[in-house]
């Protein structure tokens, strides 16, 4: 067996291991283990086909062809889009190339000479009888470099691959540019390596440069996933905002209708009880029952009145003592929809937390909205039980099991505060959750 034939087999194993690290979290097809094993066997079969490797260009073309053939194998194994598969395969190839360059760099520095891996491109036959302790040491060094590289690449990048929605690539031009960068790095690296094989300083610089290029390629590639995740989160918040916009119109109409009906019912009760034997206490009790639905807030801002009236009714049904001091006129710089969405999310989170307090007397929510000069302050405090954890962004981390579908209420609040140039701070201690917002009305968004 020649060195190049052996290394082609080794390359398939290296690439397959890297591809597995970056794809095993994807949605697998039926009979996945059999499909994967058959695919690797097919790739090894292609690697056994002798192709002229007299020049560096033939060598590059052969290894790029083997990488290209791995894509249909991955498509056979995973039920994902082609772009998703290509994304993972490119990351895997970059990881394999990083490990190759790291091994070359380490072995060159250790032996102060040419990396033994460069000899693997030779078409000469392998002389197994010539192997000694130095060969075993180089093999151990090679294995350590690849394991370390794969472990590092998976820990930093591979864990972020989930498949499905998050694997959609929106910026195809950037994705293509990253692919072209990887291709150029591999080809140029091979060419420079061939011509600088005997130049220790030049080869060492080449390895170090290629390691940096691989890291930059991975960072740019996975930066797209981070952007996609942020865009998806923003889409959810915007969708919630649109729902709040529609709900605001419905809630305003419903509350107006309820107030009209309650006003009519109060007169009906007076008419029906006139001259009857009902006591004043009984009549008062009937009116109190009706007036529960007629307790509209009046803050000086219609949108704030609608949402606070709506949420105060919910508080009454849940045994929550809700106190409010709000100057709705101070919020004139905000749109009605944003006011409804902001205070709707604030109240929803507060009510949900207060409802969990076992002692009904301890269920409290306080809301204050005040303006002074150009500044508007919003403070909401509510009782809670349990432990609240905060993320690195200073926002509470949801405790619900379906984390992908919860926690957007607070993020929606943060989004709206940022939209109007405000500052948001949240504290939770001694059973009191407090949210503080400070707006500068003069510098807020229109």
Secondary structure, DSSP 8 states (H G I E B T S, - for coil): -BHHHHHHHHHHHHHHHHHHHHHTTS-B-TTHHHHHHHHHHHHHHHHTS----SSHHHHHHHHHHHHHHHHHHHHHHB-S-HHHHHHHHHHHHHHHHHHHHHHHHHHHHHHTS--GGGGGG--SB--GGG--HHHHHHHHHHHHHHHHHHHHHHHHTGGG---GGGG----HHHHHHHHHHHHHHHHHHHHHHHHTTT-HHHHHHHHHHHHHHHHHHHHHHHHHHHHHHHHHHHHHHHHHHHHHHHHHHHHHHHHHHHHHHHHHHHHHHHHHHTTSS--HHHHHHHHHHHHGGG----SS-HHHHHHHHHHHHHHHHTT-EEEEEE-GGGGTTS-HHHHHHHHHHHHHHHHHHHTT-SSGGG-EEEEEEEEETTEEEEEEEEE--S---B-TTSSB---SS-GGGSSHHHHHHHHHHHHTT-EEEEEEETTEEEEEEEEEGGGS--
